[in-house]
């Protein structure tokens, strides 16, 4: 695995978690009864983190430019 793939995967994870935190803060601001559970908060942040991780990995593999076509389409 190249440094580019690791870097984009880590960036995807960070951006996904950041997006999840921003979404949870936004939900807290727009609700009339701000009573959220820690389990729900962890689920939202975890789900967006995993999605960001996957997208970052795929972006890094796609942009790798290797001749191995197992992971990419031509």
N, C-alpha and C positions, 0 to 999 in steps of 0.2 A: 504494500500500500504506500502510495506516495505522500509526501508532506502536504501537497495540495488537497488530497482527499481528506486527510486528517484535519486540516485547517478548515475546510468548508463544512465538514461534519460538526466540528466544535462550534463554528459560527452559527450553523443551523440550529443546534441545540440551544445556544444562548439566545438567539432571536426568537425561537419558539417559546422558550420560558418567559422571555420579556413580553411577548405578545399575550401569553396567558395571564400574566400579572396585570397587564394593562386592561385586558378584558374583564378580569375580576374586579378591578378598581372601578371601571366604568359601570359594571352591574351594581356595584355598591352605591354609586352616586345616583343612579336613575331610579332606584327602587324606593317605594314608600315605607317598606318595612325591612330595614337592612339586617336581617338575621340569616347569616350563612353558616354552614358547618365547615369545619376544617377538612372533613373528608371530601366534600364537594370542591373546595378550593384546591386541595391536593390533586384531585382527579382532573380538573380543568388545566392546571399548570402542568401536570404530568402528561396529559394527552397532547397538549400543544407542543411540549418539549419533545415528545417522541415523533410527532409529525415534522417538526423542524429538523430533528436529527436525521430522519429519513430523507427529507428534501435536500438537506445539505450534503449528505452522502451521495445521493444521485446526481446532484449538480457537480460535485467534485469528480465523480467517475465519468460523467458525460464530457466534462471539459478537460479530462486527462490527456486525450489525444493519443492513447495507446493503440496499437494495432490489434489488440485482443478484442474481438467483437462480441465476446460473451456478455458483457455488461452494457454495450451501447448498440445503437442502431446506426446503420450507415445512410 
